[in-house]
Amino acid sequence: MDFYSIRRPLVLILVCALANGGYAQDTLVPAIISFGDSAVDVGNNNYRATLFKANYPPYGRDFTNHEATGRFCNGKLATDFTAETLGFKKYPAAYLSSEASGKNLLIGANFASAAAGYDEKASVLNHAIPLSEQLELFKEYKTKLAKVAGQKKADSIIKDALYLLGAGSGDFVQNYYINPLVNKVYTVDQYSNFLVSSFTSFIQNLYGAGARKIGVTSLPPLGCLPEVITLFGHHEKGCVTRINSDAQSFNKKLNAAAASILKQHSDLRLVIFDIFKPLYDVIKSPSQYGFVETRRGCCGTGTVELTTVLCNPHTPGTCSNATQYVFFDAVHPTDAANRIIADELIVQGLSLI
Ligand SMILES: *[C@@H]1O[C@H](CO)[C@@H](O)[C@H](O)[C@H]1NC(C)=O
């Protein structure tokens, strides 16, 4: 039995114990409301005029009904697993889809948009939904929710909901490192400070809009993404050390900013999920977790599917079974890897539920 198969039941037992601890309802939080980029987008970009879409195969080929929903994955996102673990039978709908209406709104909604990020200008250039606009859509959602649930119930859903934010990877991988207009002007440190200040104002505004339990993912080991290894890893084996240490220093700043926000609001719970370490552990010791391939994604060459348009039904060489791959395309983890990240989110986020 490997580490992973021992670990998963432990997480479930932990959550079941919590679930029996006095909650009458069958989900541990009333709703899940998500913001961010392609790590979290469940199909909002299908409704935008942007290149950054995943609503065609092979995306979704291991999802329910093999449907390409717009998730940048062969199967489920980490946040899908999180929703399941918390007792949800359905996933909160992509807010721009027609499913985000009526009673479906009661379990939350997803506002995330692939190629969005903390850098608002880059999000606009990518025709993604910038975080500021995601927040405006959330405010519109609150009004709709009040119509469906009544004001009092809506207020309690908004207060007790779990809010998730996953962003930042695209700011570095699809913007900073490849865009000389940015990386010749700002040092990594300066750009990180800029992104973290955008994070702070987003969280403050989200708090202002009623959120009280917020979980935010850190940056993963960006230097281990197949695309980053292909573009920047010529002279070293394994991951790109410089870029991993950039990610770690960003994560430190993110944690410091969160600590300072927490000092201002005694009724806020805010957790930064460390996804760097768990993903790095998997990449360093893949066989312990049942993986074989860590350096290239399953789809196509799996090396520089830069804008993701290169991972499509006509891409030759796509692997037949992604279960032993850590990455599905050159940037995004597989269903199997997301499951491991999700277990970490639950363990680290217990104080939120
Ligand atoms: C993929 O491989 C795993 C074992 O490595 C197996 O359990 C699973 O059924 C395979 N899936 C498909 C679709 O062939």
The ligand as an SDF file (V2000), in Angstrom:
LIG
                    3D

 14 14  0  0  0  0  0  0  0  0999 V2000
   -5.6650    3.6140  -16.6790 C   0  0  0  0  0  0  0  0  0  0  0  0
   -4.6980    2.8730  -15.9720 O   0  0  0  0  0  0  0  0  0  0  0  0
   -5.0960    2.5050  -14.6550 C   0  0  0  0  0  0  0  0  0  0  0  0
   -3.9290    1.7710  -13.9870 C   0  0  0  0  0  0  0  0  0  0  0  0
   -2.7370    2.3280  -14.2800 O   0  0  0  0  0  0  0  0  0  0  0  0
   -6.3490    1.6440  -14.7070 C   0  0  0  0  0  0  0  0  0  0  0  0
   -6.7700    1.3490  -13.3810 O   0  0  0  0  0  0  0  0  0  0  0  0
   -7.4460    2.3680  -15.4480 C   0  0  0  0  0  0  0  0  0  0  0  0
   -8.5720    1.5300  -15.6070 O   0  0  0  0  0  0  0  0  0  0  0  0
   -6.9540    2.8120  -16.8290 C   0  0  0  0  0  0  0  0  0  0  0  0
   -7.9910    3.6300  -17.4590 N   0  0  0  0  0  0  0  0  0  0  0  0
   -8.3490    3.5060  -18.7290 C   0  0  0  0  0  0  0  0  0  0  0  0
   -9.4240    4.4430  -19.2250 C   0  0  0  0  0  0  0  0  0  0  0  0
   -7.8660    2.6680  -19.4670 O   0  0  0  0  0  0  0  0  0  0  0  0
  1  2  1  0
  1 10  1  0
  2  3  1  0
  3  4  1  0
  3  6  1  0
  4  5  1  0
  6  7  1  0
  6  8  1  0
  8  9  1  0
  8 10  1  0
 10 11  1  0
 11 12  1  0
 12 13  1  0
 12 14  2  0
M  END
$$$$
